[in-house]
Amino acid sequence: MTGHRLLLAGASALFLVGCAGDDDASRATTLVPLPIESTSTTKATAPEATPTSPETSPPTLPAEPTTTPPNNDQLRQDVIDAVVASWTAFNELLLDPDSAEKVEAVATALTDRALDRAIEIAVSYRVSNQAERTHAEHPAGVVIDDESLVVDSAGVTATIEYCRLGSNVWVEVAANPDGTDRVIDDTINSYLESDTFSLVDGRWVKQSGVTIARYEGELQCPSAA
């Protein structure tokens, strides 16, 4: 996908098709990130000219192009902002899977496998009359490990780790006799996640993600304590 319009079109198409979801769909991701290269920047220099006789003009060698690395501080902040934006968009969709506006937001912040998976979960919730509710005492959120950020040498792909608090209450909407939501799962777990982001049309968007570890009953990951 090369832009917002194509992202949204793909998301909308998927959203209209019923798909089966996992039992704990919002609490684990099984997508595999792309390999990331180490950041490196080299500067090429032209070789020295060979001395010549006065009758012969020395050869003129064209200077090889040099690369100007992006502003590292700004790049890092842009990726971190993209982590927050992608998680927020996905979480908001789980809270309201019927919302076309939330689908559009997800299509702006995610792409490829990450977008497909988000829409699949939302469709599963929608056809099953399910959703998630924010925990009253421990709202879901992420704690980003900014030191884990790795950007490839071209500055177009990045990986980053973060701790995700999966505390949303999974419910069947208005399924109780009194019209209140029926709780399906209200367990709280923390997850150590690793996501891959790509630079698409000047914006960082989540491409894929994987769960590294799951900490049952914990409000935070041990490394983030």
N, C-alpha and C positions, 0 to 999 in steps of 0.2 A: 504494500500500500504506500502510496506516495503523498498522501495529503489527507486533510481532515475530511473532505467530502467522500473520498474512497473509504476511509476508515468507518465513517458513519454508515455508508451504504452497506458495507459488509456486516457491520454490527446489527443493523436493522433487519437484514435478511436472515441472519441467524436467530434473532430474537423472535421471529415469527414462526420458527419451527420448533416443535416440542422435542426436548432431549431428556434422557434419563440422567439424574444427578447422583452423586455419592451420598452416603448416609451422613457424612460429616463434611459436606462440600466446602464450607467456608473456612475450615480449619486446617487444610493441608493443600499444598500445591505440588503436583508431580511433574511439572515441566522441566526440561533440562536446558540449562543455559549454554550459550555458545562459548567456545574457548576464547580466552582473552590474551592478547599479547602484552608483554611488558612495555612500558612507556620508554621510548628512547628517541633522542634527536641528535643527528650528526650534521656537521657542516663540512661540505666538500671544498677543497681548495685546489686551484689550478697548479699543475707542476711548474717548476722553474724553467725558463727558456734556456735552451742550449746556446752557449756563446758562439757567435758567427764572425766571419771576416767582415771588414768595413763595406765591401761591395755587396754583401747580402743583408737584406733587412731581416731582423729577427721575426720569427713567426708570431702572430697574434692569436692567442688561445682564448676562446670565449669562456667567460667565467661561468662555472656551473651554478645552477640555481640553488639557493638556500631556502630552507623552510623556516617560517616564523611560527613558533609554538603558540597555541592559544593562551590567553590569560588563565593561568592555572587556578587562581583563586576563584575567578568567575565561573570557570568550567566546573569546578568541584561543587560550587554552590548551586549551579544549574542542575546538576545530577541529583543532589540532595533534595532540591525543591521538587524534582520529578518523582522521587520516591514518595514524598508526602502526597503529591497530587494524585499519583496512581493508586496509592492505598486508599486515600479519601474517596476517590471516585468509585472504587470497587465496593468499599464499605457502605457508602450511601446507596448503591444499587441493591445490596443485600437487605438494607432496611426498607427499601421500597422498590421491589423488583418489577412492579407494573408501570413504573414511571419512564416515559419516553425521554424525558429530560435527563434522567440519570443514565440511561443507555447512551445518550449523546455524549455525556461527560466521560463515560468510560471509553468510548470510541476515540476521544481526544487524547486520553492519557495512556492508553494501551494499544498494542498492535500485535500482529501475528498470533503466536500460540497463547500469549497472555490474554489477548482480547477474546479469542475463541473460547477459552476456558471460562472467562468471566460471564460471557453471554450464555454459555451452556448452563452454568449454575443458576443464573437469573431465570432462564426459561424453565428449569426444573422446579424452582420455587413457584413460579407463576402458575404452572399447570397443576401444582399440588396444593395451591392455596397456602403457601408457606412464606415466611419472611423471617427476618431477625430483628431483635429489639435491643437497644442499648442497655447495658447493665446499669442499674441504678447507682451502685457503689463503685464499680470498677469499669469505667468506659474503655472500650477497645482503643488501641493506639499502637504506635511504633516508636522504638528508640533506635536511632540510626548510628551505626558504627562508622563514622566518617573516615577513620584511618584505614578501613578495609577497602576503600574506593580504589579501583584500578581502571585506568583509561588506556585504550590501545594507542599505538604510536600515531595513527591517523586522526585520533580525536573524534571518532564516530561511534565507538562501542565502549561501554563501561559495565563493570560489575561492582556490586556493593552489598554488604550484609547489614541486617538489622534484626532487632528483636520485636516480634509482633505479639501483642496481648490479644488472644482470642477469647474474649469474654462476652460477646453478644449472646443473647438468649434466642435460641432457635424455636420458632413457634408455628403452629397451625392457626391461621388468622381466624378469630371469632368462632372457634370450634367448640367452646364450652357451652353448656345449656344456657348460661346467663349472657352469652354473647362475647365473653372475654376470650383472649387467646389461650390456646392449649399449649403448654410448654412441652416441647419435644426433647430438648437438650439444653441444660443451663450450666454445664461444666465449664470451668475456666482453665485454660492451658496457655502456655507461652511457647512460641516457636522461633527458632533461629532460622532466618530466611536468607537466601542469596538470590538476587535478581540481576538480570541482564537488561541494560537499557541501550537503545540505539538512537542516533541523531537523525530525525526524519523532518525534512523541511525546516531545519533550524530549531527544532524542539526535541528534547529528550523524552522518549516514550518507553514504557516497559515492554520488553519483547518476550521475556520468559522468566520463570522463577523456580526455585527448588527449596524444599524444606530440609535443612541440615539436621536439625534436632527438635524434639518435642519434649516439653517439660510439663508433665501433667500436674494440675492443681497449683501451678506457680504463677505469680503475678508478674514475674520478670525472668529473663534468661540469666543463668549464673554469671555469664561474662559481662552482663550489663548491671550487675548488682553493685 
